């Protein structure tokens, strides 16, 4: 149990630092930013208490908001992602999730991509909707969501494969 807490604490801090120091300074074509800190929510242990995940997601989002001066949009989107995670897991992994036997290190790549894609799009749509908060700018919200999601999904899957997949 202690190693799980340690791994998640290190993951939390590293993703926070990488997001704030590196990813937040990437602004490709004016509206494409990767938000890789959500990997923490994606990889949080399935058997852990759901309220711990929601609280951790909130704290991570609030810290990102504090560093980026973004007024709570990351916290709100992270809490929603953490709350929606069981539905995303069930949709992506089916019976593996039902039996609490999802191991991200040895799941099918297609299921992992589905899981990361749905979660990222939900997170980004909520975050950009709250950030822009104007229905007349729906095309801008959708454009930022689409392109930032693509960038985030590619980076997230690459990071997950590099750092948490079993080496064969």
Secondary structure, 3 states (H helix, E strand, C coil): CHHHHHHHHHHHHHHHHHHHHCHHHCCECCCECCCHHHHHHHHCCCCCCHHHHHHHHHHHHHHHHHHHCCCCHHHHHHHHHHHHHHHHHHHHHCHHHHCCCCCHHHCCHHHHHHHHHHHHHHHHHHHHHHHHCCHHHHHHHHHHHHHHHHHHHHHHHHHHHHHHCCCC
